[in-house]
Amino acid sequence: MATQDFLVELGTEELPPKALKPLSDAFTQGITRGLEDAGIEFGKVEAFAAPRRLAVRVRDLSDAQPDKPVEKRGPAVKAAFDDAGNPTRALTGFATSLGVTPDQLDTLETDKGAWVVYRTVEKGKPTVELMPELVEQSLAALPIPKRMRWGAHRTEFVRPVHWVVLLFGNKVIDAPIMGLTPGNKTRGHRFHCPKALIVPTPGDYEVVLKQEGFVIADFAERRELIRAGVAELAEREAGGKAVIDDDLLDEVTALNEWPVPLMGRFEERFLEVPAEALISSMKEHQKYFHVVAADGEMMPLFITVANIQSKDPAQVISGNEKVIRPRLSDAAFFYETDRKTRLEDRIDLLKPIVFQEKLGSIYDKSVRVAALAKKIADAIGSDPALAERAAMLAKTDLVTEMVLEFTDLQGIMGQYYAANDGEAEDVAKALNEQYMPRFAGDDLPTTLTGCAIAIADRLDSLVGLFGINQPPSGTRDPFALRRASLGVLRIIIERELPLDLQTCCQWAEENFTVLTEQNTASTVVDYMLERFRAHYDELGIGAEVYLAVHARRPTRPLDFDRRVKAVEAFRQLPEAQALAGANKRVSNILTKQGGDQVGETVNSDLLQDPAEQTLANQVDQQAEKVLPLFEQGDYASALRSLASLREPVDTFFDEVMVMAEDEAIRDNRLALLNRLRNLFLRVADISLLPTAG
């Protein structure tokens, strides 16, 4: 089949910068999926995205779907003909429905008899006929929360669409897209090349735009150009290092078609303001990159990326300096004003701010968190008084001028203001660390006081919201309780804190008087333990390992983690599958014989068979060896030791009949198996692991 390159470009008003990359990815995936579903063969699929365009190019696209053999089964042969061999109504009806005569039908022999079938070849449709609908379907499926209309059009899209390019080889596919007639003309840069440009073939697309239109259409190429240009400018002009945040880089890439990095300056007096406030002001409002010296200290410089090659760049720089000055002046004013009022004098200002209608105000939450943090701090060997103090001050920066203007600085400014007030260093740090980890992979609190506040704040939210029957549901999680759960688990495990979730959640529950649900603490613990599943999945640990440990419901996260890692290591041993199978067999036997009613006291006088005597001796020796290891939490060493039971266990099942006729002997053998299984259950239910054979 012949192949040619295909190109679709949608020309629009400036697209939302934060949405550009996701829209481009979704558009590309939609085209790819549509081609796969249609069965059309194709080569490489390439995405292009710039402020005023979304485009996809498909290399080596077949000019038609492949022909497809079609087989439709009709009535059974014995029902298709009467005794005289004439077609029945069933056969003629089947043939008529297909537009053929009975003599054009074949017979299909199967093990269930013979059937009448119709066989033909369905000719594949030409690609040019399929692509317009495929493009429209891909556009309709884009993740656009709110679509808009423009002019007299009834078409809807994220921004008004002004032109469409639709090429297959050097031919335009003449079918309406988004209410517009496609062509082979794109448009260049709004100022450098405000005219139509002909795209001869899909392969010429980005070359025409770059060489004639002052547009770099490839998002990745443009992104790297900006990154390298910003970094080089900072080093060349100031001997400094540009701090390039990935999210900001993506946003700046989405704002520019022809990026030109330029460096500006601001007054050194602004460096007295916390760097985070300056960065937030420059990054959020102006999309500037900041510059640091070799020692990491911020320099009075910024780098902006202009979407134009100016003849007088000094004018552009001057304009940006004029814009940033009042922004930084505001930050300096807020900082100076906020420091005049101590954080402790702001505590009462939290009373009118609602945390949740049924759970009260931010002030009420602070009081609860303070009581909980005090207990947690005591449990982890920290100072309860410092934790209580930090918790009462934790949310006070929410009512400062700086945080009201720059909400992403909550906690960060709290630390600065607490230090300014002369609070203890741990208290000041905890005001920032309470929010850690802010996202997956983020840093954890470095102080025990910070750990106590971070855990207490999250558990208060979890217990409170579950207690009024407002848990997360589906994709709805307005209080980010999933993230809160993972945050608590990470802090406890990675900081190796000896905390029991059941105890902590019960402490949290005691601070509420408005909860309506029963057993809230246990419900929250179950929910949090379930979060472990995704956590271990990301680490490449299989669900069966998680389930084996979860079956024992250990409620200390550090202990849970050690068990999982031990079982994962055990699973790699050559004895693991056989022992898992043996445990499954033992579990089934014990369940049928009364489960928990079966004891584990073994009478050595009733051990008759050499195989059961050997197993009993080995179990005794292992119990003596591994029970101290269990007490120390050294589950990995214990399971490695228990792996030596494989041979005596296998021999026991090969040579010994558990269900002996003599009741005493039978019960003694069941007790031995129960003792064996209970050793493994001190770690996990390994019968849930994959078994041999």
Secondary structure, DSSP 8 states (H G I E B T S, - for coil): --EEEEEEEEEES---HHHHHHHHHHHHHHHHHHHHHHT-----EEEEEETTEEEEEEEEEESB---EEEEEEEEEHHHHB-TTS-B-HHHHHHHHHHT--GGG-EEEEETTEEEEEEEEEE---BHHHHHHHHHHHHHHTS--SS-B--TT----BSS-EEEEEEEETTEE--S-BTTB--BSEEE--TTT--SEEE--SGGGHHHHHHHTT-----HHHHHHHHHHHHHHHHHHHHS-EEE--HHHHHHHHHH-SS-EEEEEE--GGGGGS-HHHHHHIIIIII--EEEE-TTS-EEEEEEEEESS--S-HHHHHHHHHHHHHHHHHHHHHHHHHHTTS-GGGGGGGGTTSEEETTTEEHHHHHHHHHHHHHHHHHHTTS-HHHHHHHHHHTTGGGGSHHHHH-GGGTTHHHHHHHHHHT--HHHHHHHHHTT-S-STT----SSHHHHHHHHHHHHHHHHHHHHTT---BTTB-TT-HHHHHHHHHHHHHHTT----HHHHHHHHHHT-S---STTHHHHHHHHHHHHHHHHHHHTT--HHHHHHHHTT----HHHHHHHHHHHHHHHTSTTHHHHHHHHHHHHHHHHHTTGGGS-----GGG--SHHHHHHHHHHHHHHHHHHHHHHHT-HHHHHHHHGGGHHHHHHHHHH--SS-SSHHHHHHHHHHHHHHHHHHHTT--GGGS----
